[in-house]
Amino acid sequence: MENLDMIECKSFHKFASVLGSAFFLLAMGGAAMGEAPAKAGAWDWATGPSIHDEEGKRDWGVEVVPYLWVAGLDGALGLPNVGTIGVSASFSDLASNLDSGVAGLMDFRYRRWHLLVDGSWVRLTKTLAPDGPVIGSATVTPSVAFGTAGVSYELPLDWPVSVEAYLAARWWHITTDATLVIAGTPFSGGLTEVWADAIVGTRISYAITDKWRVRLLADVGAGEADLDWQVLASVSWMFHRNVGMTLAYRITGVDYSSSTLVYDMRQSGFLLGFNFAY
């Protein structure tokens, strides 16, 4: 367990490096290009203090982003009365046992108000070889799902960036199904754990041009978990009026314990998404 803090520290250093590089490169690009005039048919990033007051701006907008999160896993997993084990798995380790998964976020905007929905679900399947003539093969199928839903408000600040404050709820659902063959007889069992936490956070966005945007999101909360948090830095490029791409680096952490489960985990890695904006 001594190396978990070191792993988490390295994750934060990597995140800070990615964030700093993204803002530096795009800021230099924006300075070189100057104030780019709005082009006909270009997407209006919902940033800036007067975006909703200018003539011709729509009151509403929708952005849908299905994404792939290339994340690894570090932390501790176990049973309260038995003990915990350290877990450290890279994305390639997890991908080799990937069964299925889906992830995406939606942002519904009306003027300065946003309804934010973000969710991820993944299921793994691992088959273990027989251990002797009595203990046969074993199959373990864990799945982890979490989702965040909340409301944010763009603060009416006279700044060149959009600053949002948001209040949300985050829901977790973890299941593990296992089948073990002993002396030719299969035995199966499972564990399901569900909990929810209250979340507060902020989202800061800056439109470099009508096609490029950088964004920083951070939130923290608690409830049934002792601590629940995430940090995300992203760069988005709208190469078409309604279609774009997002590259991000994301770190999440949750510290949860109950009478049946200890789940103290951090996930971190790059995220690639496709933006569909209307």
C-alpha positions as CSV (number, residue, x, y, z in Angstrom):
1,M,0.0,0.0,0.0
2,E,3.0,2.3,0.5
3,N,3.3,2.9,-3.3
4,L,-0.3,4.1,-3.8
5,D,0.5,7.7,-2.8
6,M,3.4,7.6,-5.2
7,I,1.2,6.3,-8.0
8,E,-1.4,9.0,-7.3
9,C,1.3,11.7,-7.2
10,K,2.7,10.6,-10.6
11,S,-0.9,10.7,-12.0
12,F,-1.3,14.3,-10.8
13,H,2.1,15.3,-12.2
14,K,1.1,13.8,-15.6
15,F,-2.2,15.6,-15.5
16,A,-0.6,18.9,-14.7
17,S,1.8,18.4,-17.6
18,V,-1.0,17.6,-20.0
19,L,-3.1,20.6,-18.9
20,G,-0.2,23.0,-19.0
21,S,0.9,21.9,-22.5
22,A,-2.7,22.2,-23.8
23,F,-3.2,25.7,-22.5
24,F,0.3,26.9,-23.6
25,L,0.0,25.6,-27.2
26,L,-3.5,26.8,-27.7
27,A,-2.8,30.2,-26.2
28,M,0.2,30.6,-28.5
29,G,-1.9,29.6,-31.4
30,G,-4.6,32.1,-30.4
31,A,-2.1,34.9,-30.1
32,A,-0.6,34.1,-33.5
33,M,-4.0,34.1,-35.2
34,G,-5.4,37.1,-33.3
35,E,-9.1,37.6,-32.8
36,A,-10.6,35.3,-35.4
37,P,-13.9,36.7,-36.8
38,A,-16.9,34.5,-36.5
39,K,-17.5,32.6,-39.7
40,A,-20.8,31.7,-41.3
41,G,-21.9,28.3,-40.2
42,A,-19.3,28.1,-37.4
43,W,-20.2,26.6,-34.0
44,D,-20.8,29.2,-31.3
45,W,-18.9,28.0,-28.2
46,A,-21.0,28.8,-25.1
47,T,-18.3,30.9,-23.5
48,G,-17.8,34.5,-22.8
49,P,-19.8,36.9,-20.6
50,S,-22.0,38.2,-23.4
51,I,-22.6,35.1,-25.5
52,H,-26.3,35.0,-24.6
53,D,-26.9,38.7,-25.2
54,E,-25.5,39.1,-28.7
55,E,-27.9,39.3,-31.5
56,G,-28.3,36.0,-33.4
57,K,-27.2,33.8,-30.6
58,R,-29.5,30.9,-29.8
59,D,-31.0,30.5,-26.4
60,W,-30.4,26.8,-26.3
61,G,-27.8,24.2,-27.5
62,V,-27.1,20.5,-27.2
63,E,-23.7,18.7,-27.2
64,V,-23.4,14.9,-27.2
65,V,-20.0,13.3,-26.8
66,P,-19.6,9.5,-26.9
67,Y,-16.0,8.8,-25.7
68,L,-13.4,6.1,-25.1
69,W,-11.5,6.5,-21.8
70,V,-8.1,4.7,-21.9
71,A,-7.8,4.5,-18.1
72,G,-5.8,2.4,-15.7
73,L,-6.8,1.5,-12.2
74,D,-4.9,1.9,-8.9
75,G,-6.1,1.5,-5.3
76,A,-7.3,-1.1,-2.7
77,L,-10.2,-3.6,-2.9
78,G,-11.4,-6.0,-0.2
79,L,-13.8,-7.0,2.5
80,P,-14.1,-5.1,5.8
81,N,-13.5,-8.1,8.1
82,V,-11.0,-9.9,5.9
83,G,-8.7,-7.2,4.6
84,T,-7.8,-5.5,1.4
85,I,-5.4,-6.1,-1.5
86,G,-3.6,-3.5,-3.6
87,V,-4.8,-3.2,-7.2
88,S,-2.7,-1.8,-10.0
89,A,-3.8,-2.4,-13.6
90,S,-2.9,-0.5,-16.7
91,F,-5.4,0.0,-19.6
92,S,-3.8,-2.8,-21.6
93,D,-4.3,-5.2,-18.6
94,L,-7.9,-4.3,-18.4
95,A,-8.5,-4.3,-22.2
96,S,-7.2,-7.9,-22.5
97,N,-10.2,-8.9,-20.3
98,L,-12.7,-6.4,-21.7
99,D,-16.2,-7.9,-22.4
100,S,-18.1,-4.7,-23.2
101,G,-18.5,-1.1,-22.2
102,V,-20.0,2.3,-23.1
103,A,-19.4,5.9,-22.1
104,G,-20.7,9.3,-23.0
105,L,-21.7,12.7,-21.8
106,M,-24.5,15.2,-22.8
107,D,-24.7,18.9,-22.2
108,F,-28.2,20.5,-22.6
109,R,-27.9,24.4,-22.4
110,Y,-30.6,27.0,-22.1
111,R,-29.1,30.4,-21.9
112,R,-26.7,30.3,-18.9
113,W,-28.1,27.1,-17.4
114,H,-26.8,23.6,-18.3
115,L,-28.1,20.1,-17.6
116,L,-25.0,17.8,-17.5
117,V,-25.2,14.0,-17.7
118,D,-22.0,11.9,-17.8
119,G,-21.8,8.1,-17.5
120,S,-19.5,5.1,-18.0
121,W,-20.0,1.3,-17.7
122,V,-17.5,-1.5,-18.3
123,R,-17.6,-5.2,-17.8
124,L,-14.7,-7.6,-17.7
125,T,-14.5,-11.4,-17.9
126,K,-11.5,-13.3,-16.5
127,T,-11.2,-17.1,-16.7
128,L,-8.7,-18.8,-14.4
129,A,-7.1,-22.2,-15.3
130,P,-7.9,-25.3,-13.1
131,D,-5.8,-25.6,-10.0
132,G,-5.3,-29.3,-9.5
133,P,-7.7,-32.3,-9.9
134,V,-10.3,-31.0,-7.4
135,I,-10.4,-27.3,-8.1
136,G,-11.6,-26.7,-11.6
137,S,-11.8,-23.6,-13.7
138,A,-13.1,-20.3,-12.4
139,T,-14.8,-17.4,-14.2
140,V,-15.0,-13.9,-12.6
141,T,-17.1,-11.2,-14.3
142,P,-16.8,-7.8,-12.5
143,S,-18.6,-4.7,-13.8
144,V,-18.3,-1.0,-12.8
145,A,-20.7,1.7,-13.7
146,F,-20.9,5.3,-12.5
147,G,-22.9,8.3,-13.7
148,T,-23.1,12.0,-12.8
149,A,-26.2,14.2,-13.4
150,G,-26.4,17.8,-12.3
151,V,-27.2,21.4,-13.1
152,S,-24.6,24.2,-13.7
153,Y,-24.9,27.9,-14.1
154,E,-22.6,30.2,-16.1
155,L,-21.6,33.0,-13.8
156,P,-22.2,36.5,-15.3
157,L,-18.6,37.6,-15.0
158,D,-16.8,40.1,-17.3
159,W,-14.1,37.7,-18.0
160,P,-12.8,36.2,-21.3
161,V,-13.6,32.7,-20.1
162,S,-16.9,31.0,-19.1
163,V,-17.0,29.9,-15.4
164,E,-19.7,27.5,-14.3
165,A,-20.6,26.3,-10.8
166,Y,-22.5,23.1,-10.6
167,L,-24.3,20.8,-8.2
168,A,-24.7,17.2,-9.1
169,A,-25.3,13.6,-7.8
170,R,-22.9,10.7,-8.7
171,W,-24.2,7.2,-8.7
172,W,-22.0,4.0,-8.5
173,H,-23.0,0.4,-9.3
174,I,-20.5,-2.4,-8.8
175,T,-21.2,-6.1,-9.4
176,T,-19.0,-9.2,-9.3
177,D,-20.2,-12.6,-10.5
178,A,-18.1,-15.7,-10.0
179,T,-18.4,-19.3,-11.0
180,L,-16.1,-22.0,-9.6
181,V,-16.0,-25.7,-10.5
182,I,-15.1,-28.0,-7.6
183,A,-15.0,-31.7,-8.2
184,G,-17.0,-31.3,-11.4
185,T,-19.8,-29.3,-9.6
186,P,-20.2,-25.6,-10.5
187,F,-20.7,-23.1,-7.7
188,S,-21.7,-19.5,-8.3
189,G,-22.1,-16.4,-6.3
190,G,-22.1,-12.6,-6.7
191,L,-21.8,-9.3,-5.0
192,T,-23.7,-6.0,-5.8
193,E,-23.0,-2.7,-4.3
194,V,-24.8,0.6,-5.1
195,W,-24.2,4.0,-3.6
196,A,-24.6,7.7,-4.4
197,D,-22.8,10.9,-3.4
198,A,-23.5,14.7,-3.6
199,I,-21.1,16.6,-5.8
200,V,-20.1,20.3,-6.1
201,G,-17.8,21.5,-8.8
202,T,-16.7,24.0,-11.4
203,R,-16.2,24.0,-15.2
204,I,-14.0,26.7,-16.8
205,S,-14.0,27.0,-20.6
206,Y,-12.1,29.2,-23.0
207,A,-12.8,29.5,-26.8
208,I,-9.5,30.1,-28.5
209,T,-11.2,30.5,-31.9
210,D,-14.6,29.5,-33.3
211,K,-13.2,26.0,-33.8
212,W,-10.9,25.4,-30.7
213,R,-11.9,25.3,-27.0
214,V,-10.0,24.3,-23.9
215,R,-11.8,23.3,-20.7
216,L,-11.0,22.4,-17.1
217,L,-13.4,20.6,-14.8
218,A,-13.0,19.7,-11.2
219,D,-15.4,18.4,-8.6
220,V,-15.5,16.9,-5.1
221,G,-18.2,15.4,-2.9
222,A,-19.2,12.7,-0.4
223,G,-22.2,10.9,0.9
224,E,-22.3,7.2,1.2
225,A,-18.6,7.3,0.1
226,D,-16.1,9.1,2.3
227,L,-14.7,11.0,-0.7
228,D,-15.6,11.2,-4.4
229,W,-13.8,13.4,-6.9
230,Q,-12.6,14.0,-10.4
231,V,-10.4,16.4,-12.5
232,L,-10.5,16.6,-16.3
233,A,-8.6,18.8,-18.7
234,S,-9.7,18.8,-22.4
235,V,-9.0,20.3,-25.8
236,S,-11.9,20.3,-28.4
237,W,-11.7,21.0,-32.1
238,M,-14.9,21.5,-34.2
239,F,-13.8,20.5,-37.7
240,H,-17.4,20.8,-39.0
241,R,-20.4,23.0,-38.1
242,N,-21.9,20.2,-35.9
243,V,-19.1,17.7,-35.5
244,G,-15.8,17.7,-33.6
245,M,-13.3,15.8,-31.5
246,T,-12.2,16.1,-27.9
247,L,-8.9,14.9,-26.3
248,A,-8.7,15.0,-22.5
249,Y,-6.9,13.6,-19.5
250,R,-9.1,12.5,-16.6
251,I,-8.6,11.4,-13.1
252,T,-11.3,10.1,-10.8
253,G,-11.2,8.8,-7.2
254,V,-13.6,7.3,-4.8
255,D,-13.2,6.0,-1.2
256,Y,-16.1,3.8,-0.3
257,S,-16.6,1.2,2.4
258,S,-19.6,-0.7,3.7
259,S,-20.2,-3.9,5.7
260,T,-19.6,-5.9,2.5
261,L,-17.1,-4.0,0.4
262,V,-14.0,-1.8,0.6
263,Y,-13.5,0.1,-2.7
264,D,-10.8,2.8,-2.6
265,M,-9.8,3.3,-6.3
266,R,-8.4,5.9,-8.6
267,Q,-8.8,5.7,-12.4
268,S,-6.7,7.9,-14.7
269,G,-5.9,8.1,-18.4
270,F,-6.6,9.8,-21.7
271,L,-10.0,10.2,-23.1
272,L,-11.0,10.5,-26.8
273,G,-14.5,11.6,-27.8
274,F,-16.5,12.8,-30.8
275,N,-18.6,15.9,-30.3
276,F,-22.0,16.3,-31.9
277,A,-23.4,19.8,-31.3
278,Y,-26.8,21.2,-32.3
